């Protein structure tokens, strides 16, 4: 409401130009005060309706001339002149008269006025709502210091299925050295972590940043200070991984949300000591409310980090190639992104010579403006939505224009009288323009109200992975957009009837029923209907394609059965479980004991649930099915994923051959038993993969992740872990002991309720280690649904637009055909008098309407085919030019058209020839 | 201070503003509220301040420096003798008309 009040005051301030400068100088300030006071009084006493009444009173007050002391003759004269549109009263009073006439004329037929304003409000409101999302997500700059200087730097590898990745730590150091046009680099790695305090254990997201990351970003703390390089308290990798090493306390920066939820917004939090992952840390600052780390799409959940600290391990220890180090950089003043890209490429050319991992993977560096990368996943989607809503606005406008045309032809007599009395054509066109303006102002006020609700709804629907939803609001940019739309639309509405009506031809009055200009109006109206039908076709085709695409997506064989599965997230603190065996022992025990919970028929552990947002806890490495050297550039690649015994069975994966992993595999001697993806088997051992041995792992590593001898014990159909729409990299499933990340997801097959299962799992976790949280439980089927959220969101919105478009088209068509019938009553009467039967008349009306609709449908189908490439990015498994969808749409529009014209056709058929001829 | 020479009825806006000011000095928004409680008329800022502008020019109201106990910014206005006379004359005119209406069987007196 305060927004509405301040908007109203702002508008009133503008409207004050209506008074003379002297008057404004003398009274303007107090008038604004008085208006504001009455708005606030009304709001506190009577709410929205009282505010509306005050606004209405003030509007009509603006339209009145200033009162004089005594009632005299001059005002009456002036009133008569302005009512008839005479001259010499002054531009502004003319305008106010026009406004008053327009408002009065509009509400003379309240039903029609309601339809007009609502139609327009619907169009303007939805457009404004989608624009506000577009503006907040895509157009507004990132909330950092000089955001245009920030760039994103990532690696891409010449390996199938391996997407963009963060940089290796050692690579960053080399880039820093060789790229003088870059002022500073910064990188963040996220890790789910455990916060322990007197309230127990909690799951938080920890962001490990490089040392001068915060200075590069230019963000200030809301309280205390941000991290700086002197806060570093780490050690090199070997020391950090030594179980006996106790690192010194680290400085941490709290996110605002965590400070509120966990520390009760306590201002004494600075200097307090907290424990994260068993490591003690001192709070040195709190970030501002609403601060978010906007990183390129796909950077594992960088957006809602709870606690930041400096990375304890030096970059030089953090490998090469790809990693979770999401890297951004700030360009020097005046440096261009092309310069920076050139320098980075030169550095990488050198690295491909010296570093085998870059040579093997054919690394390339991908540099782009940070803003582009952050909004990339939303861009096509939002522009398509904006296009769709734009079409809806066009349809709404067409409808309104049509209704106005009908009104204009009904008012020909009025205009003819005024013209005969000497009112100029210009003056009358101006009045029509004013009527358009009044209509669009009322429509856009309705629209803003609708947009307010719609924006809240759009955000509440939580459209999957749309970034930056927090910055969506009806701000001044949106209001300005809405204002511009209103002016544009009002011009359209004023001009169309003004041009079509011929500005009032006295001749029309003489010839009683002005049939001549009615023909001209009919042509315009038919064109409008063609446009309206065509736009509806495009929207309906779009909705149809999205519907088909969504159903295709749901039909995909995911390689697992989500029904009846629950996922519980668990994670170990790194510092308590630095020994590999301790982690795998924990998870293997957890799975085993969870399987014997009451009501549970099976349980398994894997680093991350299929189709969950997390994709961490797996690694991509070379394999040597035919004795290739693992660091050879041509060595095949596969993703390694740890699974506890029986997990594939719990997931319901389809075994082609062999068996699932069993408990004994965690302790067996000799080559490690593994289950492989059918694609690996087909590619490397077409003659039969069972029992084959091969090598996999990373050269030069010790402990987990090092090169292992593996032996195939089972083959499964591909399981879609990363995305429902893509099959992903070939996968090798290994026992937990080979590679055990700290994160784990317990997958439970059960008919019991989630709460019951969570309680049981918590008990087990407590007995294994009271410091470890089991923090969330979800149905796997919900996770699968969530992974399709974007498709569903697009489908829902475009579907709603399409249905609205169909309704509007039906209303428009109905309006036009009934007007046509009305105008042709006399002709129909003559036809009937000459022997035409009711059926002939009905057919004639249907045919006239039908021709227009057929043209509209054809134009629309053509338009959809032209637009096909634009929507392709949102589609899955459907050709953007889909004959079935096009056909169904054409039939649907045909049905709507028949429905809309049946009623007027019936009415035409019931015309009484005697009545019709007498009236004519 | 112009002279009011033309006789004739006051405009309703001016009459209501004078009436609102008849027993105390008020500022613009208070006049607006007072008119509303007096007669149920919702007068906008343009009408109120437009009337005040004319009334001040005619010398019917004068600006007061401040009203005790009121901290709102903005000027207060009070009736001058001239204004009080004009209000009285208009009230008499209206009373006469009301009486006439009653005599002819359309007023409050006739129904009682």
Contacts between the chains, C-beta under 8 A, distances in Angstrom:
chain1	res1	chain2	res2	distance
A	19	B	46	7.1
A	23	B	49	7.9
A	23	B	50	7.6
A	23	B	53	6.4
A	26	B	53	6.6
A	27	B	28	8.0
A	27	B	49	4.1
A	27	B	52	7.4
A	27	B	53	6.5
A	29	B	74	7.8
A	30	B	27	7.6
A	30	B	28	5.1
A	30	B	45	7.9
A	30	B	49	6.6
A	30	B	74	4.6
A	30	B	75	7.2
A	31	B	28	7.5
A	31	B	45	3.9
A	31	B	46	7.0
A	31	B	49	5.4
A	32	B	45	7.9
A	33	B	28	7.7
A	33	B	29	6.8
A	33	B	72	7.6
A	33	B	73	7.1
A	33	B	74	6.0
A	34	B	28	5.0
A	34	B	29	4.3
A	34	B	32	6.0
A	34	B	45	4.6
A	34	B	48	7.0
A	34	B	49	7.7
A	35	B	45	5.4
A	37	B	29	4.8
A	38	B	29	7.0
A	38	B	32	6.7
A	53	B	42	7.4
A	54	B	42	7.7
A	57	B	42	4.4
A	57	B	43	7.9
A	57	B	44	5.4
A	58	B	44	4.6
A	58	B	45	6.8
A	58	B	46	8.0
A	60	B	44	7.2
A	61	B	43	7.1
A	61	B	44	2.3
A	61	B	45	6.7
A	61	B	46	4.6
A	61	B	47	5.5
A	62	B	44	7.1
A	62	B	46	6.0
A	64	B	44	7.9
A	64	B	46	6.7
A	64	B	47	6.6
A	66	B	46	6.8
A	66	B	47	7.8
A	66	B	50	3.5
A	66	B	53	7.2
A	66	B	54	7.5
A	67	B	11	4.8
A	67	B	13	3.9
A	67	B	14	5.9
A	67	B	47	5.9
A	67	B	50	5.3
A	67	B	51	5.2
A	67	B	54	6.9
A	68	B	11	6.0
A	68	B	14	7.8
A	68	B	54	6.4
A	69	B	4	6.8
A	69	B	10	6.5
A	69	B	11	6.7
A	69	B	14	5.5
A	69	B	54	5.3
A	69	B	55	7.4
A	69	B	58	6.0
A	70	B	4	8.0
A	70	B	6	6.0
A	70	B	7	7.9
A	70	B	8	4.5
A	70	B	9	6.4
A	70	B	10	5.7
A	70	B	11	6.5
A	70	B	14	7.8
A	71	B	8	6.1
A	71	B	9	4.9
A	71	B	10	7.3
A	71	B	11	5.5
A	72	B	6	7.1
A	72	B	8	6.5
